[in-house]
Amino acid sequence: MNPNEPDYGPDPNDPTHIPTAEELGEIVFGPSPSEIAAARRLLREALVPAVQSIIDLAAYGKAERIRLDAAKYITERNLGKVADKLSIGSDWIELLGEITTEVPGPSDKPKE
C-alpha cells in the first residue's frame, strides 16, 4: 500500500476480509431506526412532486402513449382496476351473447 494514499480500511470485496462487529451489525440488523426515519421523511417529501409529475405527464406528455399510461395510472390508483371490480357472471355472459354475433370468415363461405 502506498503511504501517501489515505487508508479506507479493508476491502470488503476481498475474500479474506473478516467483517468487524459493526459491519456484522449492519448486515444482520439492517439500517438503524434513525436511518429508516430519515428515508421515510425523504420519501414523504418527494411524494407531492412525484404526483405532480405524473399529473403533468397525463396532461402534457409529448407522446400519446405516455399521456394514456399516466392517466391510466392515476385512474387505477384512485378507482382501482376495472378488471378487479368487474365480476363476470351468467348475467354478463347472457348480455354479451345478445349483443355479439359471429361473423363468417373466408373459410365459412359456401363453395361455388
C-alpha positions in Angstrom: 0.0 0.0 0.0 1.2 3.5 -0.8 1.9 5.5 2.4 0.7 8.7 0.6 -2.8 7.3 -0.1 -5.5 7.5 2.6 -6.4 4.3 4.4 -10.0 3.4 3.7 -9.8 0.3 5.7 -10.0 -3.3 4.5 -11.6 -4.0 1.1 -15.0 -5.6 1.8 -14.8 -7.4 -1.6 -11.6 -9.1 -0.5 -12.5 -12.8 0.1 -10.0 -12.9 3.0 -11.7 -9.9 4.7 -13.2 -10.6 8.1 -16.0 -8.2 8.9 -15.8 -6.1 12.0 -18.6 -6.3 14.7 -20.0 -3.0 13.3 -20.1 -4.4 9.8 -21.8 -7.6 11.0 -24.4 -5.5 12.9 -25.2 -3.7 9.7 -25.6 -6.9 7.8 -27.7 -8.7 10.5 -29.8 -5.8 11.8 -30.0 -3.6 8.7 -30.2 0.2 8.9 -30.7 1.9 12.2 -34.2 3.4 13.3 -32.9 6.9 12.6 -31.9 5.9 9.0 -35.3 4.4 8.4 -37.0 7.5 9.8 -34.8 9.7 7.5 -35.6 7.6 4.5 -39.4 7.8 5.3 -39.1 11.6 5.7 -37.3 11.9 2.3 -40.0 9.7 0.6 -42.8 11.8 2.1 -41.1 15.0 0.9 -40.8 13.6 -2.6 -44.4 12.4 -2.8 -46.0 15.7 -3.8 -43.5 16.5 -6.6 -43.8 12.9 -7.9 -47.6 13.1 -8.0 -47.4 16.4 -9.8 -45.0 14.9 -12.3 -47.5 12.1 -13.1 -50.3 14.6 -13.5 -48.2 16.7 -15.7 -47.3 13.7 -17.9 -51.0 12.8 -18.2 -51.9 16.4 -19.3 -48.8 17.4 -21.3 -46.8 14.3 -22.2 -45.3 14.5 -25.7 -46.4 11.1 -26.7 -50.0 9.9 -26.7 -48.9 6.6 -25.1 -47.2 8.5 -22.2 -50.4 10.6 -21.6 -52.5 7.4 -21.7 -50.3 5.5 -19.3 -50.1 8.4 -16.8 -53.9 8.9 -17.0 -54.5 5.2 -16.6 -52.1 5.0 -13.6 -53.9 8.0 -11.9 -57.3 6.4 -12.5 -56.4 3.0 -11.3 -54.7 4.3 -8.2 -57.9 6.2 -7.3 -60.7 3.9 -8.6 -59.0 0.6 -8.8 -58.5 -1.6 -11.9 -61.7 -2.2 -13.8 -60.9 -5.9 -14.3 -60.6 -6.2 -10.5 -64.1 -4.7 -9.9 -66.0 -6.4 -12.8 -67.4 -9.7 -11.9 -68.3 -11.9 -14.8 -71.4 -14.0 -14.0 -74.1 -15.7 -16.0 -76.0 -12.4 -16.4 -73.0 -10.8 -18.1 -72.4 -13.8 -20.3 -76.0 -13.7 -21.4 -75.9 -10.0 -22.1 -72.6 -10.4 -24.1 -74.2 -13.2 -26.1 -77.2 -11.0 -27.0 -75.0 -8.1 -28.3 -72.4 -10.1 -30.1 -72.6 -12.2 -33.2 -70.3 -14.4 -35.1 -69.1 -13.1 -38.4 -68.3 -15.8 -41.0 -64.7 -15.9 -42.1 -63.3 -16.7 -45.5 -63.3 -20.4 -44.8 -67.0 -20.3 -43.8 -68.2 -19.2 -47.2 -70.1 -21.8 -49.3 -68.0 -23.2 -52.2 -69.3 -22.4 -55.6 
